[in-house]
Amino acid sequence: MSKQTIGKTSAPRTVVVVGATSDVGGQVASVLAGQGHAVRAVARSLGVALDDAAALASAFAGADSAYVMIPFDVTAPDLHRFEDEVGERLAEAIRTSGVRRVVLLSGLNTHLRMGTSLGAAMMEERLETIGLDELVFLRASFFMENFVRGMGFIEQAAGGVFATPFRGDLPMPLIAARDIGQRAAALFGAERLPAGRVVELHGGGYYTFEQATGILGKAIGREVTYHAAPFADARAGMIAGGLSASFADALGETAASFNRGERWALEAPSPDNATPTTFEAWARDFARSHGAA
């Protein structure tokens, strides 16, 4: 049996789902509700903002479980300060509520404690100090959705070139958000959690940016070439597009780590850390759903 879902199905829970309108959080909320669990959705658009301590306290009060994540604010003047403040408010809500089972969405490279993984690393450290009965850090790889949300593949593809600061020739594990949501929901349904605190999710396969560009370009019916852009050029483009310098620099640290070949995953690829959606399948689904195929 997979280490991600050890034991029989648990009794219905009351689960707080942070980021319930996001790709992953929405999937977590949908699966749990379909299984008969009570879901308390946390999202600004639903009236529970992460900067509202009172609203968070109310959402967490009396719950026994929580799915939490630290969102990116790509316009924050100081990204890591923003992440630190959100993390502290969430930790306080967990501490005072009596929640016993927590699943934190984290990143595959969180152990490096830098760049876009620093917010998750700080939250892992906070949760360690609370003394929770059951705690899992769900360390997921690079989201497939990043290509079209944030990295601007569709917009760039119109010009025939997709450019990012990541090297094009190194394989990177890619994962679909829906698969993360399914695994997270399974952790709440399990009678008991894995023995290890960290659960890695490598995704549906390893792809270079050059390969991913070709696959997604073919899916949308365009010939697209990948270009690894110098960070200075990429940074200027991100800032011109409305991203903060702080977020751009964090992304630059992450790209530099990848480009140096630093070890992100601590485990070797295996059936336990693989997920079903390949990048080819995800690209086809994206193209169909957006009328691009």
Secondary structure, DSSP 8 states (H G I E B T S, - for coil): --TTS-SSB----EEEEETTTSHHHHHHHHHHHHTT-EEEEE-GGGT--TT-HHHHHHHHTT-SEEEE-----TT-SSHHHHHHHHHHHHHHHHHHHT--EEEEEEETTGGG--GGGHHHHHHHHHHHHHT-SEEEEEEE-EEGGGGTTTS-HHHHHTTTEEEESS-SSS-EEEE-HHHHHHHHHHHHHBSS--SSSEEEE-BS-EE-HHHHHHHHHHHTT---EEEE--HHHHHHHHHHTT--HHHHHHHHHHHHHHHTT----SS---TTTB-S--HHHHHHHHHHHTT--
